[in-house]
Amino acid sequence: FSPTIRISRPRSPRVSPSLMLRARSLRASVVAGTLCLSSYCVLSQAWRGFGVRSLLGMSLSSDAKPMTDSLPLTCGEDVMSQKEHGTCPHPVQSKLRWGCSLETADNICCFNRHFAEYSGYWESTAFLTEADREEPITFYDSVTGKALFRAPIDRTFEEFEKESRAHGWPSFRDQEVIWDNVRCLTNGEAVSLDGTHLGHNIPDRKGNRYCINLVSVAGYPLEEEQEETVEKKE
């Protein structure tokens, strides 16, 4: 007697019509430059392995590496609780680097959890003309002046610029995050420990990629901001 062994082929994951419609809607938002980054982030993490790249017509986390055990460092929702000025202790600095809009910065940093400056906004500022291409640049919180990112690290400025242009926003890697002041929520939202909305972690095949609004990290160092405040009072 020879037993019959049946080998079943794994079924391809099925995506419901509602998810397909949502994916196509998001793709349209990407093209229009009005994508809600939190939705993109949730999709990129929740649909891993579902081949949604074919639905969106773009690279999502079907190619992404899983997050490491240690990074990103995470925090609870309490960090983004309501404070004196939205989720922030006070408004953004009275002057921001690279000519970033104060109004846009204040709205995104303090009164927003999901949306972003428009794709490519950072290229319309003075960042690319004023940036030091030989040494890493430190990016400071537009509200508190605390250091949040330092880039490029372990890559050239040209590589940092190329990746950021490709995605539409300044894009940082794990080693470029100053983790003393930055955290991520479980949905991928990147925030400062003081409650500033920064952007989202959208992993790709290289690992974690922090897609950050330039207006959120265009502050001056805390010391310089304090000196400017004293000068104004005098």
C-alpha atoms as one frame of an Amber mdcrd trajectory, in Angstrom:
protein
   0.000   0.000   0.000   1.424   3.346  -1.038  -0.198   6.303   0.698  -1.144
   9.217  -1.506   0.544  12.423  -0.452  -1.161  15.614  -1.506   0.929  18.736
  -1.756  -1.135  21.890  -1.673   0.190  25.028  -3.223   0.151  28.132  -1.028
  -2.633  30.452  -2.009  -1.790  33.933  -3.050  -3.071  36.491  -0.542  -6.325
  38.061  -1.609  -6.861  41.785  -1.396 -10.446  42.868  -0.907 -12.056  45.284
  -3.385 -12.230  47.947  -0.659  -8.473  47.723  -0.108  -7.881  47.912  -3.839
  -9.978  51.069  -4.053  -8.145  52.592  -1.114  -4.798  51.733  -2.662  -5.766
  53.364  -5.946  -7.016  56.412  -4.086  -3.713  56.660  -2.254  -1.825  56.324
  -5.505  -3.802  59.263  -6.886  -2.922  61.228  -3.762   0.747  60.440  -4.253
   0.616  61.746  -7.799  -1.205  64.869  -6.648   1.299  65.430  -3.855  -1.357
  65.357  -1.135  -0.700  61.938   0.383  -1.582  61.452   4.027   1.685  59.925
   5.175   0.142  58.085   8.090  -2.074  56.129   5.681   0.914  55.363   3.472
   2.867  54.199   6.495   0.063  52.005   7.806  -0.370  50.440   4.381   3.339
  49.866   3.927   3.609  48.033   7.232   0.234  46.244   7.379   0.262  44.935
   3.820   3.763  43.518   3.883   3.897  40.494   1.618   0.582  41.231  -0.119
   2.226  42.552  -3.245   0.419  45.878  -3.000   3.211  47.448  -4.982   1.310
  46.319  -8.073  -1.825  48.029  -6.756  -0.137  51.339  -6.072   2.254  51.200
  -8.978   5.134  52.150  -6.679   7.589  50.603  -4.249   6.099  49.736  -0.873
   7.223  47.473   1.876   6.747  44.224   0.018  10.454  44.888  -0.536  11.040
  46.267   2.925  13.184  44.806   5.627  11.456  44.254   8.975  12.208  46.837
  11.624  15.120  45.904  13.840  14.473  44.836  17.413  16.027  48.005  18.818
  15.112  50.700  16.293  13.166  52.770  15.968  12.813  53.685  19.625   9.107
  53.983  20.372   6.914  55.973  22.733   3.319  56.119  23.863   0.563  58.417
  22.668   1.062  60.570  25.778   4.049  62.263  24.121   1.606  63.837  21.656
  -0.944  64.899  24.249  -2.416  68.413  24.093  -0.165  71.101  25.561  -0.051
  74.888  25.603   0.164  75.092  21.802  -1.435  72.065  20.205   0.868  69.103
  20.831   3.804  71.489  21.421   4.776  73.528  24.473   4.841  76.762  22.404
   4.855  77.957  18.759   7.728  77.391  16.356  10.728  79.701  16.489  10.202
  83.222  15.156  12.712  82.580  12.378  13.489  79.280  10.671  16.417  78.116
   8.588  16.404  77.945   4.791  13.460  80.336   4.521  10.906  77.786   5.683
   7.361  79.079   6.132   6.489  79.854   9.752   2.771  79.273   9.181   3.313
  75.916   7.474   5.794  74.861  10.130   3.505  75.771  13.027   0.542  73.921
  11.523   2.503  70.766  10.719   4.569  70.685  13.902   1.896  71.502  16.456
  -1.598  70.969  15.025  -1.180  67.943  12.787  -0.713  64.199  13.143  -1.141
  62.892   9.608  -0.404  65.341   6.830   2.810  66.777   5.423   4.303  69.683
   3.537   3.777  69.065  -0.161   6.105  66.658  -1.929   9.236  68.480  -3.070
   8.664  71.484  -0.784  12.151  71.135   0.683  13.642  71.639  -2.799  11.877
  75.018  -3.098  13.683  76.333  -0.010  17.291  77.521   0.249  18.377  74.201
   1.740  20.189  72.802  -1.304  22.025  76.078  -1.999  23.036  76.721   1.616
  23.784  73.150   2.729  27.347  72.184   3.625  28.046  69.279   1.300  31.336
  68.340   2.983  30.242  67.904   6.609  27.130  66.354   8.210  24.302  68.810
   8.839  22.496  68.899  12.168  18.739  69.419  11.911  17.052  71.075  14.898
  13.468  70.968  16.158  11.603  73.981  14.762   9.847  74.384  18.113  12.476
  73.692  20.769  15.769  73.974  18.942  16.890  70.527  20.093  18.998  68.417
  17.740  16.905  65.712  16.000  18.861  64.466  12.974  22.419  64.629  11.702
  23.035  63.715   8.070  24.541  62.387   5.980  26.165  59.643   8.058  27.783
  56.631   6.357  26.875  58.037   2.932  27.627  61.079   0.816  25.560  64.243
   0.599  24.800  63.322  -3.012  23.343  59.983  -1.881  21.263  61.702   0.803
  20.019  64.249  -1.747  19.224  61.606  -4.371  17.156  59.526  -1.945  15.330
  62.583  -0.618  14.504  63.809  -4.120  13.221  60.356  -5.073  10.795  60.249
  -2.149   9.815  63.929  -2.036  10.923  64.641   1.533  14.250  64.644   3.413
  14.890  60.974   4.176  16.986  59.835   7.122  18.319  56.447   8.206  18.686
  54.923  11.686  22.240  56.158  12.191  21.189  59.714  11.317  18.534  59.998
  14.024  19.450  61.601  17.356  17.525  59.173  19.518  17.897  61.248  22.683
  15.148  63.478  21.294  13.241  61.409  18.699  10.712  58.583  18.948   8.229
  56.729  16.745   4.686  55.683  17.582   3.444  52.215  16.715   1.795  53.540
  13.528   5.149  54.868  12.291   4.620  58.534  13.142   7.959  60.171  13.961
   7.844  62.766  16.732  10.101  64.680  19.060   9.882  63.950  22.750   8.509
  67.480  23.177   5.486  66.732  20.962   6.608  68.052  17.577   5.217  66.104
  14.607   8.152  65.293  12.334   6.951  62.823   9.706   6.758  59.034   9.398
   8.957  55.978   9.293   8.363  54.256   5.950  10.710  51.251   5.738  12.113
  50.090   2.427  14.494  47.344   1.323  17.411  49.121   3.046  15.645  49.297
   6.412  13.957  52.094   8.329  13.564  55.349   6.396  12.363  58.419   8.246
  10.460  60.645   5.827  10.611  64.049   7.539   9.082  67.476   6.897  11.827
  70.051   6.459   9.641  72.638   8.213   9.708  70.418  11.317  13.506  70.315
  11.499  14.404  73.830  10.343  14.990  75.299  13.786  18.073  77.028  15.073
  20.120  75.433  17.873  18.679  76.094  21.307  21.576  78.370  22.286  21.200
  80.574  19.205  17.444  80.851  19.706  17.932  81.952  23.306  20.523  84.544
  22.282  18.173  85.966  19.633  15.349  86.213  22.186  17.594  88.131  24.609
  18.678  90.535  21.852  15.051  91.281  20.971  14.212  92.043  24.616  17.172
  94.428  24.865
